[in-house]
Amino acid sequence: MTAALLRGEVDAMTAERYRDTLFDRLGSDTGPHAEALRAAAERFRADLREYPSRDDVRDRYVGEVDEYGPWEFAHSRLARWCLGSTAPVPWRTPIDTDLLALRTVALSIGVARRRAHGTAVDRLVVEPDDTAFDSGHTLAAKRRAQATYESVVGSAPEPLLVTQIGRAVEDLQVAEVGFGGGRDRPMWRERLEAYLYALVGRAKLEAFPPLRDAILDPD
């Protein structure tokens, strides 16, 4: 509890510093943006309603199977990482719902995750009858993801984009090729999981620029 209180104080001081910095840089050169944020949030919310749930996707691609191979593993992971099991709620505490900018950015991240799922499924190199997975696919996916990162994010990304891409960057960081195996973990599993992280991380990065633009300029 003490740690949480101290963290809250640090977060509050950080927010105040950002506010003061913005006022120093912008001065009176500002304009209202609440309506634009509200419009973007409603558009994102409508988009989210169009996507299937995690359970629907699992039933479509996995269902009831006797053997759990690369195909089932891949689709289960993608569904778990990208889709919610119920109506999407991208914030964690009740107070967050009153913060319009936070709510809009959170909804944009939810949309990006769901768009990334469709992209990742389309690019997936796993077939239903596969019983193994070549680590070469993982290395190639990591190279493509790194190239996407450099083209989308670059060396001086915008603050809004930095906020949106946080989880996508984490996906790329954990996309390490594994060589482990054992009685309970087949050799292909770690290789495929690393491939999936790179695959979905890249797809999220590609999804964010238009969502960023929808927040900054919804017209």
TORKOL-4160 file (C-alpha; in steps of 0.2 Angstrom, whole numbers, padded with zeros to 4 digits, m for minus):
219
<pt num="1" X="0000" Y="0000" Z="0000"/>
<pt num="2" X="0014" Y="0012" Z="0004"/>
<pt num="3" X="0023" Y="0008" Z="m0012"/>
<pt num="4" X="0007" Y="0012" Z="m0022"/>
<pt num="5" X="0004" Y="0028" Z="m0013"/>
<pt num="6" X="0022" Y="0033" Z="m0017"/>
<pt num="7" X="0020" Y="0028" Z="m0035"/>
<pt num="8" X="0004" Y="0039" Z="m0035"/>
<pt num="9" X="0014" Y="0054" Z="m0029"/>
<pt num="10" X="0027" Y="0052" Z="m0042"/>
<pt num="11" X="0014" Y="0050" Z="m0056"/>
<pt num="12" X="0005" Y="0066" Z="m0050"/>
<pt num="13" X="0021" Y="0076" Z="m0050"/>
<pt num="14" X="0026" Y="0069" Z="m0067"/>
<pt num="15" X="0009" Y="0074" Z="m0074"/>
<pt num="16" X="0011" Y="0092" Z="m0067"/>
<pt num="17" X="0028" Y="0093" Z="m0075"/>
<pt num="18" X="0022" Y="0088" Z="m0092"/>
<pt num="19" X="0007" Y="0101" Z="m0090"/>
<pt num="20" X="0020" Y="0115" Z="m0085"/>
<pt num="21" X="0031" Y="0110" Z="m0100"/>
<pt num="22" X="0016" Y="0110" Z="m0112"/>
<pt num="23" X="0011" Y="0127" Z="m0106"/>
<pt num="24" X="0029" Y="0134" Z="m0108"/>
<pt num="25" X="0030" Y="0127" Z="m0125"/>
<pt num="26" X="0013" Y="0132" Z="m0132"/>
<pt num="27" X="0008" Y="0147" Z="m0122"/>
<pt num="28" X="m0008" Y="0153" Z="m0129"/>
<pt num="29" X="m0006" Y="0144" Z="m0145"/>
<pt num="30" X="m0019" Y="0131" Z="m0141"/>
<pt num="31" X="m0036" Y="0126" Z="m0146"/>
<pt num="32" X="m0050" Y="0115" Z="m0139"/>
<pt num="33" X="m0049" Y="0097" Z="m0144"/>
<pt num="34" X="m0062" Y="0089" Z="m0133"/>
<pt num="35" X="m0075" Y="0087" Z="m0147"/>
<pt num="36" X="m0062" Y="0079" Z="m0158"/>
<pt num="37" X="m0057" Y="0067" Z="m0145"/>
<pt num="38" X="m0075" Y="0062" Z="m0142"/>
<pt num="39" X="m0078" Y="0059" Z="m0160"/>
<pt num="40" X="m0063" Y="0048" Z="m0162"/>
<pt num="41" X="m0068" Y="0038" Z="m0146"/>
<pt num="42" X="m0085" Y="0035" Z="m0153"/>
<pt num="43" X="m0078" Y="0030" Z="m0169"/>
<pt num="44" X="m0066" Y="0018" Z="m0161"/>
<pt num="45" X="m0080" Y="0011" Z="m0150"/>
<pt num="46" X="m0091" Y="0007" Z="m0165"/>
<pt num="47" X="m0076" Y="m0001" Z="m0174"/>
<pt num="48" X="m0073" Y="m0013" Z="m0158"/>
<pt num="49" X="m0091" Y="m0019" Z="m0159"/>
<pt num="50" X="m0088" Y="m0026" Z="m0176"/>
<pt num="51" X="m0075" Y="m0038" Z="m0171"/>
<pt num="52" X="m0078" Y="m0056" Z="m0164"/>
<pt num="53" X="m0074" Y="m0061" Z="m0147"/>
<pt num="54" X="m0059" Y="m0072" Z="m0142"/>
<pt num="55" X="m0071" Y="m0087" Z="m0139"/>
<pt num="56" X="m0079" Y="m0085" Z="m0156"/>
<pt num="57" X="m0061" Y="m0085" Z="m0165"/>
<pt num="58" X="m0055" Y="m0100" Z="m0155"/>
<pt num="59" X="m0071" Y="m0110" Z="m0160"/>
<pt num="60" X="m0068" Y="m0105" Z="m0178"/>
<pt num="61" X="m0050" Y="m0110" Z="m0179"/>
<pt num="62" X="m0047" Y="m0122" Z="m0165"/>
<pt num="63" X="m0063" Y="m0130" Z="m0158"/>
<pt num="64" X="m0062" Y="m0147" Z="m0150"/>
<pt num="65" X="m0047" Y="m0156" Z="m0155"/>
<pt num="66" X="m0038" Y="m0172" Z="m0150"/>
<pt num="67" X="m0021" Y="m0165" Z="m0153"/>
<pt num="68" X="m0014" Y="m0148" Z="m0150"/>
<pt num="69" X="m0002" Y="m0144" Z="m0163"/>
<pt num="70" X="0006" Y="m0128" Z="m0171"/>
<pt num="71" X="m0010" Y="m0123" Z="m0179"/>
<pt num="72" X="m0020" Y="m0123" Z="m0163"/>
<pt num="73" X="m0007" Y="m0116" Z="m0153"/>
<pt num="74" X="m0004" Y="m0101" Z="m0165"/>
<pt num="75" X="m0023" Y="m0097" Z="m0166"/>
<pt num="76" X="m0025" Y="m0098" Z="m0148"/>
<pt num="77" X="m0011" Y="m0087" Z="m0144"/>
<pt num="78" X="m0016" Y="m0074" Z="m0157"/>
<pt num="79" X="m0034" Y="m0074" Z="m0150"/>
<pt num="80" X="m0028" Y="m0072" Z="m0132"/>
<pt num="81" X="m0016" Y="m0058" Z="m0136"/>
<pt num="82" X="m0027" Y="m0048" Z="m0148"/>
<pt num="83" X="m0046" Y="m0051" Z="m0144"/>
<pt num="84" X="m0056" Y="m0049" Z="m0128"/>
<pt num="85" X="m0068" Y="m0062" Z="m0122"/>
<pt num="86" X="m0082" Y="m0050" Z="m0120"/>
<pt num="87" X="m0085" Y="m0032" Z="m0124"/>
<pt num="88" X="m0069" Y="m0022" Z="m0124"/>
<pt num="89" X="m0065" Y="m0012" Z="m0109"/>
<pt num="90" X="m0047" Y="m0005" Z="m0111"/>
<pt num="91" X="m0046" Y="0004" Z="m0095"/>
<pt num="92" X="m0044" Y="m0003" Z="m0077"/>
<pt num="93" X="m0051" Y="0008" Z="m0065"/>
<pt num="94" X="m0068" Y="0018" Z="m0064"/>
<pt num="95" X="m0059" Y="0035" Z="m0063"/>
<pt num="96" X="m0050" Y="0032" Z="m0080"/>
<pt num="97" X="m0067" Y="0032" Z="m0089"/>
<pt num="98" X="m0069" Y="0051" Z="m0085"/>
<pt num="99" X="m0052" Y="0055" Z="m0093"/>
<pt num="100" X="m0057" Y="0059" Z="m0111"/>
<pt num="101" X="m0039" Y="0058" Z="m0119"/>
<pt num="102" X="m0035" Y="0042" Z="m0109"/>
<pt num="103" X="m0051" Y="0034" Z="m0115"/>
<pt num="104" X="m0048" Y="0038" Z="m0133"/>
<pt num="105" X="m0030" Y="0032" Z="m0133"/>
<pt num="106" X="m0035" Y="0016" Z="m0124"/>
<pt num="107" X="m0049" Y="0013" Z="m0137"/>
<pt num="108" X="m0037" Y="0016" Z="m0151"/>
<pt num="109" X="m0025" Y="0003" Z="m0144"/>
<pt num="110" X="m0040" Y="m0009" Z="m0143"/>
<pt num="111" X="m0044" Y="m0006" Z="m0161"/>
<pt num="112" X="m0026" Y="m0009" Z="m0166"/>
<pt num="113" X="m0025" Y="m0025" Z="m0157"/>
<pt num="114" X="m0040" Y="m0032" Z="m0166"/>
<pt num="115" X="m0034" Y="m0026" Z="m0183"/>
<pt num="116" X="m0018" Y="m0034" Z="m0179"/>
<pt num="117" X="m0026" Y="m0050" Z="m0177"/>
<pt num="118" X="m0034" Y="m0050" Z="m0194"/>
<pt num="119" X="m0017" Y="m0045" Z="m0202"/>
<pt num="120" X="m0007" Y="m0059" Z="m0192"/>
<pt num="121" X="m0020" Y="m0072" Z="m0197"/>
<pt num="122" X="m0018" Y="m0068" Z="m0215"/>
<pt num="123" X="0001" Y="m0068" Z="m0214"/>
<pt num="124" X="0002" Y="m0084" Z="m0203"/>
<pt num="125" X="0014" Y="m0097" Z="m0211"/>
<pt num="126" X="0007" Y="m0112" Z="m0201"/>
<pt num="127" X="m0005" Y="m0125" Z="m0209"/>
<pt num="128" X="m0018" Y="m0136" Z="m0200"/>
<pt num="129" X="m0008" Y="m0152" Z="m0202"/>
<pt num="130" X="0009" Y="m0145" Z="m0197"/>
<pt num="131" X="0018" Y="m0154" Z="m0183"/>
<pt num="132" X="0034" Y="m0144" Z="m0183"/>
<pt num="133" X="0040" Y="m0126" Z="m0185"/>
<pt num="134" X="0055" Y="m0119" Z="m0194"/>
<pt num="135" X="0065" Y="m0106" Z="m0184"/>
<pt num="136" X="0069" Y="m0098" Z="m0200"/>
<pt num="137" X="0052" Y="m0091" Z="m0201"/>
<pt num="138" X="0055" Y="m0083" Z="m0184"/>
<pt num="139" X="0071" Y="m0074" Z="m0189"/>
<pt num="140" X="0062" Y="m0068" Z="m0205"/>
<pt num="141" X="0047" Y="m0061" Z="m0195"/>
<pt num="142" X="0059" Y="m0052" Z="m0183"/>
<pt num="143" X="0068" Y="m0044" Z="m0198"/>
<pt num="144" X="0052" Y="m0038" Z="m0205"/>
<pt num="145" X="0046" Y="m0032" Z="m0189"/>
<pt num="146" X="0062" Y="m0022" Z="m0186"/>
<pt num="147" X="0060" Y="m0014" Z="m0203"/>
<pt num="148" X="0042" Y="m0009" Z="m0199"/>
<pt num="149" X="0047" Y="m0002" Z="m0183"/>
<pt num="150" X="0060" Y="0009" Z="m0191"/>
<pt num="151" X="0048" Y="0015" Z="m0204"/>
<pt num="152" X="0034" Y="0018" Z="m0193"/>
<pt num="153" X="0042" Y="0024" Z="m0177"/>
<pt num="154" X="0059" Y="0031" Z="m0183"/>
<pt num="155" X="0072" Y="0040" Z="m0172"/>
<pt num="156" X="0060" Y="0054" Z="m0166"/>
<pt num="157" X="0042" Y="0047" Z="m0164"/>
<pt num="158" X="0028" Y="0058" Z="m0158"/>
<pt num="159" X="0023" Y="0057" Z="m0140"/>
<pt num="160" X="0005" Y="0050" Z="m0144"/>
<pt num="161" X="0013" Y="0037" Z="m0155"/>
<pt num="162" X="0025" Y="0032" Z="m0141"/>
<pt num="163" X="0010" Y="0030" Z="m0130"/>
<pt num="164" X="0001" Y="0019" Z="m0142"/>
<pt num="165" X="0015" Y="0007" Z="m0147"/>
<pt num="166" X="0021" Y="0002" Z="m0130"/>
<pt num="167" X="0014" Y="m0016" Z="m0130"/>
<pt num="168" X="0019" Y="m0018" Z="m0149"/>
<pt num="169" X="0037" Y="m0014" Z="m0144"/>
<pt num="170" X="0037" Y="m0026" Z="m0130"/>
<pt num="171" X="0031" Y="m0040" Z="m0142"/>
<pt num="172" X="0046" Y="m0037" Z="m0153"/>
<pt num="173" X="0058" Y="m0037" Z="m0138"/>
<pt num="174" X="0052" Y="m0054" Z="m0132"/>
<pt num="175" X="0052" Y="m0062" Z="m0149"/>
<pt num="176" X="0067" Y="m0072" Z="m0145"/>
<pt num="177" X="0070" Y="m0089" Z="m0154"/>
<pt num="178" X="0070" Y="m0103" Z="m0141"/>
<pt num="179" X="0079" Y="m0120" Z="m0143"/>
<pt num="180" X="0071" Y="m0128" Z="m0128"/>
<pt num="181" X="0060" Y="m0143" Z="m0128"/>
<pt num="182" X="0056" Y="m0157" Z="m0117"/>
<pt num="183" X="0043" Y="m0170" Z="m0112"/>
<pt num="184" X="0029" Y="m0156" Z="m0110"/>
<pt num="185" X="0036" Y="m0143" Z="m0122"/>
<pt num="186" X="0039" Y="m0148" Z="m0140"/>
<pt num="187" X="0053" Y="m0141" Z="m0149"/>
<pt num="188" X="0042" Y="m0130" Z="m0161"/>
<pt num="189" X="0033" Y="m0121" Z="m0147"/>
<pt num="190" X="0046" Y="m0108" Z="m0142"/>
<pt num="191" X="0051" Y="m0105" Z="m0160"/>
<pt num="192" X="0032" Y="m0103" Z="m0165"/>
<pt num="193" X="0029" Y="m0092" Z="m0150"/>
<pt num="194" X="0043" Y="m0080" Z="m0154"/>
<pt num="195" X="0037" Y="m0079" Z="m0172"/>
<pt num="196" X="0020" Y="m0075" Z="m0166"/>
<pt num="197" X="0026" Y="m0061" Z="m0155"/>
<pt num="198" X="0036" Y="m0053" Z="m0170"/>
<pt num="199" X="0021" Y="m0056" Z="m0182"/>
<pt num="200" X="0008" Y="m0048" Z="m0170"/>
<pt num="201" X="0020" Y="m0034" Z="m0165"/>
<pt num="202" X="0023" Y="m0029" Z="m0183"/>
<pt num="203" X="0004" Y="m0029" Z="m0187"/>
<pt num="204" X="0001" Y="m0018" Z="m0172"/>
<pt num="205" X="0014" Y="m0006" Z="m0178"/>
<pt num="206" X="0006" Y="m0005" Z="m0195"/>
<pt num="207" X="m0011" Y="m0002" Z="m0187"/>
<pt num="208" X="m0006" Y="0013" Z="m0177"/>
<pt num="209" X="m0002" Y="0028" Z="m0189"/>
<pt num="210" X="m0020" Y="0029" Z="m0195"/>
<pt num="211" X="m0027" Y="0028" Z="m0178"/>
<pt num="212" X="m0015" Y="0042" Z="m0172"/>
<pt num="213" X="m0021" Y="0052" Z="m0186"/>
<pt num="214" X="m0039" Y="0049" Z="m0182"/>
<pt num="215" X="m0036" Y="0056" Z="m0165"/>
<pt num="216" X="m0026" Y="0071" Z="m0170"/>
<pt num="217" X="m0037" Y="0076" Z="m0185"/>
<pt num="218" X="m0053" Y="0066" Z="m0185"/>
<pt num="219" X="m0060" Y="0076" Z="m0200"/>
